[in-house]
Amino acid sequence: MGALERITFDPEVKGGRARIRSTRMTVSLILNLIANGMTQDEILEAYPYLESDDIQAALRYAAWLADESV
């Protein structure tokens, strides 16, 4: 999951939820922002400590979790 090294877990931060490394920004928040219509540029403007690669990592992580075999 190379690009996913930006995703970290720590039981002491945000209850261990998936988040962007060195921040308290959870993957679920990024996904909710996108789902509610924010563009990547709008997210980066609202959260200047994030990088474009962070958003891409959140999307890749969600895609990896959603991958299912039937």
ZIRA-V579963 format. One record per backbone hydrogen bond with DSSP energy under -1.0 kcal/mol. NH is the residue of the N-H (numbers start at 1). CO is the residue of the C=O. Records with the same first field share a line. If there is no record, write none. Layout:
NH->CO + CO
//
This chain:
4->1
5->2
7->4
8->19
13->10
16->10 + 13
17->14
19->8
20->25
21->6
23->20
27->18
30->26
31->27
32->28
33->29
34->30
35->31
36->32
37->34
38->33
43->39
44->40
45->41
46->42
47->43
50->47
54->51
55->51
56->52
57->53
58->54
59->55
60->56
61->57
62->58
63->59
64->60
65->61
66->62
//
